[in-house]
Amino acid sequence: MANPKRRHSVSRKGMRRSHDRLKPVRLGECPRCGSLKRSHRVCLICGYYRGRDVLKLEAASEANEES
């Protein structure tokens, strides 16, 4: 197996690692309640995903009964 002949500089190491950072989480708006949620995930506030109720949440059901 090949071994490096010379040491890599700090600058070169930093340039290589510049792409290893964490990306910020992208948030979108829930079409039903308007709260921020992650893309392609169930809304944790109202339990809505892709046009239907996926989660039965007590707070959401109480809010729907009041209105």
Secondary structure, DSSP 8 states (H G I E B T S, - for coil): ----SS---HHHHHHHHTT-S-----EEE-TTT--EEETTS--TTT-EETTEE-S--HHHHHHHHH-
